[in-house]
Amino acid sequence: LRDNSVPLSPISSLLPNANAGFWLYHKYWFIGGSAFNLFETQIKKSIFPEKTGINKLFRHYFLIMGGVVNVLPDPLIDLIPSMVFKQVDEVYNPSADFNLKIKYREIKWKDNHGLWAAVSYRNQQGLNFMIGMKANMKYEIGYAYDVTLSYLSAVSRG
């Protein structure tokens, strides 16, 4: 019994691609962007010649921007609103996520390693709740729970 969707001979090919991004930040703001699959490489058509649409790596674009708002004069609490804009060429309409992170720096696990909580809204798709802490100067540890707001909520939890 032979499955015609599985090629008989080994298939190997080089698929060049490129990604690019940038990140700029200051004490009170940040902005970043990235683009993936810039060459929109086509996966070898000889594998599935009748299905050309599914063999393409589409470009992905992301843009993030946000800022830091000190709530009190002695900044124990910081509000960090941000937005993420996303676009996948020829596949999905542009979308945006809206985020609000609240950092409370008075509760410390170690020196200057404060706790934070955040909420994120993905337009008509989901709501995310996050908590975490800064482990050291490089890393933060956190947990996120996703509440699906679309029709997928019947089969998706957390």
Buried (B, 14 or more C-beta within 10 A) or exposed (E): EEEEEEEEEEEEEEEEEEEEEEEEEEEEEBBBBBBBBBEEBEBBEEEEEEEEEEBBBEBBBBBBBBBBEEEEEEEBBBEBEBEBBBBBEEEEEEBEBEBBBBBBBEEEEEEEBBBBBBEBBBEEBBEBEBEBBBEEEEEEEBEEEBEBBEEEEEEEEE
